[in-house]
Amino acid sequence: MTGPELVERAEAAAANAYAPYSKYLVGASLLTADGRIFDGVNVENAAYPLGVCAEKSAIVAAATAGVRPGEIDAVGITASPCGGCRQWLHEWRVGRVWFRRADGTIADYAADELLPDTWDLPS
């Protein structure tokens, strides 16, 4: 599956987001090394810090199915990932990150490019 196809799938998943406060629906679709796809959406909460981003919910779904860091080849997202999600994408060693820009084009980055000079867990 190509990056633009993952973004399109994420856009379809975004319809299931729960965003009653911001009305900003976000979707994410992960492609694993073995070809599985996991979708996620943002889920808001009245206590804003308790909300969940689409990228995180997709990673959590993949982790629940036994996927581990380094086993996610790519993610397509309907918007640029926030700083916290950039750390998640880095820690999970996601190969490529595609997202829809405000102008409609699709950005293509390595996770490390989105969070330069990061820190890692000790070996």
Secondary structure, DSSP 8 states (H G I E B T S, - for coil): --HHHHHHHHHHHGGG-B-TTT----EEEEEETTS-EEEEE-B--SSGGG-B-HHHHHHHHHHHTT--TT-EEEEEESS---HHHHHHHHHTT-SEEEEE-TTS-EEEE-HHHHSTT------
